[in-house]
Amino acid sequence: MGCDVNFLVDTGSGYSILSEDLYAVLPAREKPKIEAVDKRIRTASGDLLPIKGFAHFKVKLAGEVVE
């Protein structure tokens, strides 16, 4: 199972960001529940990034599955 999605993985970042638009088009079987979060994320320029929550995804990168 799975679905192909192209996005940038920043291996030096503690988080990977997924847009609401991309999340909306994921098949239901691939769409984990978004959980509430009390963290704040800032962009490289220092601006706060509005976030809806967090979810855990399995990602296949270079043939290896990671969470």
N, C-alpha and C positions, 0 to 999 in steps of 0.2 A: 504494500500500500504506500501511499504518499502522493504528493503532487509536486511538480516542478515549479520552482519560483526562483527568480534571479534577484539577489540583493547583495549588498556589500556587508561583509563580516569584518568588523574591526577587532582583531584578536587582542588588541591592547586595551579594549574597553571592557568595563564590567557589565555592560548591557548592550543588547542589540535591539534596535527600534524597528517596529513594524507599523506601517501606516494603517489607519482605520480602513482605508479603501482596499488595501491588500487583504486585511483580515476578513473583510466583508465578502470577498470573492472565494475564500477558501472553502472547499467542500466540508460539509458538516462533520464528516468522519475525521477530518484533519484539523478541526478547529477546537483547541482546548478552551475551557472556560477562562474568562478574564477575571482575575481575583483582585480585590481592592488592595491598594498599596498606600502607605503613608510616607513614601520617599519623594524627594524632589530631585529632578535631573536638570542640570544646566548644560547649555550648548557651549561650544568652544568660545563663543563671544561673551559668555556669562549670563545670557538670558535664560529664564526658566522655561522649560519645555513642558507644555501641558500633557499629562499622561492620563490614560483611562484606567490603567491597572497593569498587571503582569500576567504572563502565562508561560508555561514551559513547553517548548517545542523540541522535537528531535530534528536534527539537521544532518544531512549527509553531505560531507565536504571531502572532495578528492577520494570518494569511495568509502570513507569512514563515517559511521553514524556517531554523533555526539549529542549530548543534552545540555 
